[in-house]
């Protein structure tokens, strides 16, 4: 049933993309702001309590509800699992930016590509060249495919619908609290950051391994071993190093943002990024998705036979 739920959710998400901002981001942001206003005094222990209320309690409640449905009415449990996956994962949550960027670069519309990239990343892109835009788009897509698709599916396979919810809530509250560094915020987000690092540790390596298997395995492993640690975010460094090596493209490197040139280490091997490599990145991600579905199918057949 797990495999079929994933396939149905992916098909539904392609046919009718979810408005993530309306149904997920805005309600969760209001909930996060409420908990922060009530509990944040700058101390780590209150951040731990807030994370438990924001993540652990909903995950336990959803897991209990799914377990009851699975025992009482398996069909309802299947539909419930599809609904949870529809809310927590999907390519269309980020792919529209990537597709529009790819088309703009193909058409030579650099100003349009800069506008789309600024909207996607939330920062000025007025000085980016076409190569820098392609490079950043591939980086964003590799990380987003992991966080929006592969990691939720990993935890769905391990813990069912509660696992997919666990990952996406942990990711959201890490972004909302864990990545904040302003002094007034204090240590409230420290537990969110550490909890997400633990939850994401194994999925990151599974996704990077999938990129290596469906791409250039030797170069992917070489870049993973020798370059991933250079990146500021260790998890993103693993994904980018493996993905760049698998594609045979060079990522990272300085880019022109506003009046500054960002200092970013070089990751990957081979040629400079362009619109053709953006198309190759799409193929890499979809091959990794097919690999994951095949593995789930094999495990399902093995369990059925046994």
MIKOLBA-556679 format. One record per residue (C-alpha): x, y, z. Coordinates in steps of 0.05 Angstrom, whole numbers, plus 5000, padded with zeros to 4 digits. Each point is the difference from the previous one (the first is absolute). Layout:
# MIKOLBA-556679
XYZ/...
This chain:
# MIKOLBA-556679
500050005000/505950475013/502349964928/493150124971/498950595047/506450324975/498249904927/493050285009/502650605039/505350154947/494849954944/495050435038/505450525014/501850034926/492750074978/497950495054/505950355033/499050215072/500250735019/505449905053/499950725023/492550005012/499149325031/506749875034/504750605008/495150535024/496549575053/506649725026/503150705002/494250255043/500749405046/507550115005/499050745016/494949825053/504749515035/505750484995/495950565031/497849565057/506449625015/506150364974/504150325055/506549864964/501549355036/501349324969/495449615046/493950404979/502049884928/500049265015/493050045029/497650404940/503049494951/496549445037/493350354995/501150194927/502849344975/499549415049/492750105021/497250064928/504249404977/497549565058/492850214988/500549874925/503449335012/494549795049/494550204951/503349634943/500949385043/492650015020/497950084927/504649444978/496949545051/492750204988/499750194926/506249874956/497150374941/499150635042/507149915026/502549974928/496450644981/502650335063/507149804983/499250294930/497350655030/505950075047/505049884944/496450504956/501050535055/507149825018/503749834936/500150144926/504150244941/495250564983/501550345066/506450274967/500349764928/496050594970/505850475017/505049534968/495849894937/498950754991/507550145009/501849464951/495250284948/502450715011/507349814991/498349594937/496550614971/505750465019/495650425047/505250155053/496050555035/494149535007/504549455027/502950495051/493050195024/498049275008/506449835037/499050605047/492949765016/502449295012/505950175045/497150635032/506050434984/502450474946/502449664936/500950624956/507549874987/499749254987/502449744933/496549444963/505249505023/499350215072/492449944996/500649304971/504949815054/495650275057/493849684970/503349314999/502350095071/493150225023/496749424963/504649465029/498850245071/492650124990/498949314968/502949695063/496050435049/493549994962/500049294972/505449515020/500650135074/492450015014/499449354960/505749695040/496550155066/493349794971/503049334983/502949935071/494350285043/494150074953/496250664993/502650235068/507149954973/498650464941/496750505047/505849955049/505150184947/496150594970/498350305068/507249925023/502450344935/495050575007/501750155073/507449954986/499150534946/495550415045/503949955064/506449604992/503150444946/498850655036/506150335030/497550685022/502050175071/492950155023/497849294981/505149695048/501049255003/492649844988/501449674933/506149585021/496049365013/496250084934/506650034962/503149405035/493749584995/499450124926/507449834989/498749325034/493649874961/503250194934/506749635011/498249344968/495150254945/505450474974/504849434990/494649564968/498350554950/507350134985/501149264989/494149984952/503050584960/506549624995/496849354978/495850314944/505650474977/507549974994/501349575061/507650075003/500150764995/494150075048/503549605054/506550374988/496750685007/496149775061/506349775035/504550594982/495450604992/493749945042/503350245064/501950664967/492850244997/497350415058/493849565009/502749285008/493549674976/499450444939/507449894986/498949254995/494150084953/503550514956/506549624997/496749344982/495250334951/505450414965/504649404994/494349584973/498350534948/507250184982/498950735013/503450535042/495750335054/501550485057/505350534982/499050755010/493750334972/498450744993/494650195049/498250745010/506650375004/503949415029/502949364972/497849425043/505749565025/498049284987/504649404992/500249634934/496249335000/499849484945/504049824939/499550134926/496750574962/496850655020/492549995013/495250224946/492949874977/501949314973/502549795068/493550245030/496449504956/505049475022/498550165073/492649874987/501849324971/504549845060/494550165050/494749594963/504749414993/501350035075/492450015010/499149394956/505649645037/496550145066/493349744974/503449374973/503249865068/493450105035/496749534950/505449475011/499150055075/492549954993/500549384956/505049695049/495450125059/494049734962/503749374979/502649875070/
